[in-house]
């Protein structure tokens, strides 16, 4: 059971704590974090979701997860990174990218997106097989092309929030 804080439409805690599945079923606002790992070669690390995932199985996505009740955003992204990728980041390596609101039932959420520079080789990661089937460094331009053309293997689609993330990333990545 994954207990999450329920938020109001402004992203403020309501004091209610519910199981993730109940929050999704009822379409209540909650918080998640995203971490976009970039390297010095202008690539983005994407993870392929396991085929057993209920939502978007076998799709490429960036890294992230829910913020558990009582956890800070940074604690959540450090925990998710350790669990899913097998690496430990410290809070000084994680930089705020953008804050977004998704208001589409049933997954209504506030996403705090971060980025970090990571020059590890794929073999340096130890992925959690229950969550991911593989990880891969993608050239940023290929990643953008997959988004803009709604590639069927991509979890994220060409929409306002994804375009905001790409726009901010373009100011960080030096071509």
C-alpha positions as CSV (number, residue, x, y, z in Angstrom):
1,X,0.0,0.0,0.0
2,X,1.4,3.4,-1.0
3,X,-0.1,6.2,1.0
4,X,-0.2,9.7,-0.6
5,X,-1.2,13.1,0.6
6,X,-4.3,14.4,-1.1
7,X,-3.9,18.0,-2.4
8,X,-6.5,20.6,-3.3
9,X,-6.8,22.2,-6.8
10,X,-4.0,24.7,-5.8
11,X,-1.6,22.0,-4.8
12,X,-1.9,22.5,-1.1
13,X,-2.3,19.5,1.3
14,X,-5.8,18.8,2.5
15,X,-4.7,16.8,5.5
16,X,-6.2,13.6,4.0
17,X,-3.9,10.7,3.3
18,X,-5.2,7.9,1.0
19,X,-3.9,4.8,-0.8
20,X,-2.6,5.6,-4.3
21,X,-5.2,3.4,-5.9
22,X,-8.1,5.1,-4.1
23,X,-6.6,8.5,-5.1
24,X,-6.5,7.5,-8.7
25,X,-9.9,5.9,-8.6
26,X,-11.5,9.0,-7.1
27,X,-9.5,11.4,-9.3
28,X,-8.0,13.3,-6.3
29,X,-5.0,15.6,-6.7
30,X,-1.7,14.3,-5.5
31,X,2.0,14.9,-6.0
32,X,4.6,13.2,-8.1
33,X,8.2,13.9,-8.9
34,X,10.1,13.4,-12.2
35,X,13.8,13.3,-12.7
36,X,15.3,13.9,-16.1
37,X,18.9,12.6,-16.3
38,X,21.1,14.3,-18.9
39,X,24.7,13.6,-19.8
40,X,27.4,15.8,-21.3
41,X,26.8,14.3,-24.7
42,X,23.3,16.0,-25.0
43,X,21.5,12.7,-24.3
44,X,18.6,11.9,-22.0
45,X,18.2,8.7,-20.1
46,X,14.9,7.0,-20.7
47,X,13.5,3.9,-19.0
48,X,11.2,1.4,-20.6
49,X,8.4,0.5,-18.2
50,X,8.0,-3.2,-17.4
51,X,5.4,-5.1,-19.4
52,X,3.6,-5.9,-16.1
53,X,2.9,-2.2,-15.3
54,X,-0.8,-1.4,-15.2
55,X,-0.4,2.1,-16.7
56,X,1.6,2.5,-20.0
57,X,3.5,-0.9,-20.0
58,X,6.4,-1.2,-22.4
59,X,6.6,2.6,-22.9
60,X,9.7,4.8,-22.7
61,X,9.5,7.5,-20.1
62,X,11.7,9.6,-17.9
63,X,12.3,8.7,-14.3
64,X,9.8,9.5,-11.5
65,X,7.2,8.4,-9.1
66,X,4.8,9.4,-6.4
67,X,5.7,11.4,-3.3
68,X,4.7,9.3,-0.3
69,X,2.9,11.0,2.6
70,X,5.5,12.6,4.9
71,X,8.2,12.7,2.3
72,X,9.8,15.8,0.7
73,X,10.0,16.0,-3.1
74,X,13.8,15.6,-3.0
75,X,13.5,12.6,-0.6
76,X,11.0,11.0,-3.1
77,X,13.2,11.5,-6.1
78,X,16.3,10.2,-4.3
79,X,14.3,7.1,-3.1
80,X,12.8,6.4,-6.6
81,X,16.3,6.7,-8.2
82,X,17.8,4.3,-5.7
83,X,14.9,1.8,-6.1
84,X,14.5,1.9,-9.8
85,X,18.0,2.7,-11.2
86,X,20.2,1.5,-8.4
87,X,22.1,4.7,-8.0
88,X,22.2,7.2,-5.1
89,X,22.1,10.9,-5.9
90,X,22.6,13.5,-3.2
91,X,20.4,16.5,-3.0
92,X,23.1,18.9,-4.4
93,X,23.0,16.9,-7.7
94,X,19.3,17.6,-8.2
95,X,18.1,20.9,-9.7
96,X,14.5,22.1,-10.1
97,X,13.4,22.1,-13.7
98,X,9.7,23.0,-13.6
99,X,6.4,22.6,-11.7
100,X,3.3,21.4,-13.6
101,X,-0.3,20.7,-13.0
102,X,-2.2,17.9,-14.7
103,X,-5.9,18.1,-14.4
104,X,-7.1,15.1,-16.3
105,X,-9.3,12.6,-14.5
106,X,-8.4,10.1,-13.0
107,X,-4.7,11.0,-12.7
108,X,-4.9,14.5,-11.4
109,X,-1.5,15.5,-10.1
110,X,1.1,18.2,-9.5
111,X,4.4,17.2,-10.9
112,X,7.7,18.7,-9.7
113,X,10.3,18.0,-12.4
114,X,14.0,18.0,-11.6
115,X,17.1,17.3,-13.7
116,X,20.5,16.1,-12.9
117,X,23.7,15.6,-15.0
118,X,24.7,12.0,-15.0
119,X,27.6,10.6,-17.1
120,X,27.2,7.0,-16.1
121,X,27.4,4.1,-18.6
122,X,24.2,2.0,-18.9
123,X,26.1,-0.9,-17.2
124,X,26.6,1.3,-14.1
125,X,22.9,1.2,-13.3
126,X,21.1,-1.7,-11.6
127,X,17.5,-1.5,-12.7
128,X,14.5,-2.8,-10.7
129,X,13.1,-5.5,-13.0
130,X,9.6,-5.2,-11.5
131,X,9.4,-1.6,-12.7
132,X,11.6,-1.4,-15.8
133,X,12.7,-3.7,-18.6
134,X,15.6,-1.5,-19.8
135,X,17.2,1.9,-19.9
136,X,18.9,3.7,-22.7
137,X,20.6,7.0,-23.5
138,X,18.7,8.8,-26.3
139,X,20.0,11.7,-28.3
140,X,17.9,14.7,-27.2
141,X,16.8,15.4,-30.8
142,X,15.6,11.8,-31.2
143,X,13.7,12.1,-27.9
144,X,12.0,15.3,-29.1
145,X,11.1,13.7,-32.4
146,X,9.5,10.8,-30.6
147,X,7.4,13.2,-28.5
148,X,6.4,15.6,-31.3
149,X,5.3,12.7,-33.5
150,X,3.5,10.8,-30.7
151,X,5.7,7.7,-31.2
152,X,3.7,4.7,-30.0
153,X,6.5,3.5,-27.8
154,X,6.7,6.8,-25.9
155,X,4.7,7.2,-22.7
156,X,4.6,11.0,-22.9
157,X,2.8,12.7,-25.8
158,X,3.0,16.0,-27.6
159,X,1.0,18.2,-25.2
160,X,1.3,21.4,-23.3
161,X,3.1,20.1,-20.2
162,X,5.6,17.9,-22.2
163,X,6.3,20.9,-24.4
164,X,7.0,23.0,-21.4
165,X,9.5,20.4,-20.1
166,X,11.2,20.2,-23.5
167,X,11.4,24.0,-23.7
168,X,13.1,24.3,-20.4
169,X,15.5,21.4,-21.2
170,X,16.6,23.1,-24.4
171,X,17.9,26.0,-22.2
172,X,20.0,23.5,-20.2
173,X,21.3,21.3,-22.9
174,X,24.1,22.8,-24.9
175,X,24.3,21.7,-28.5
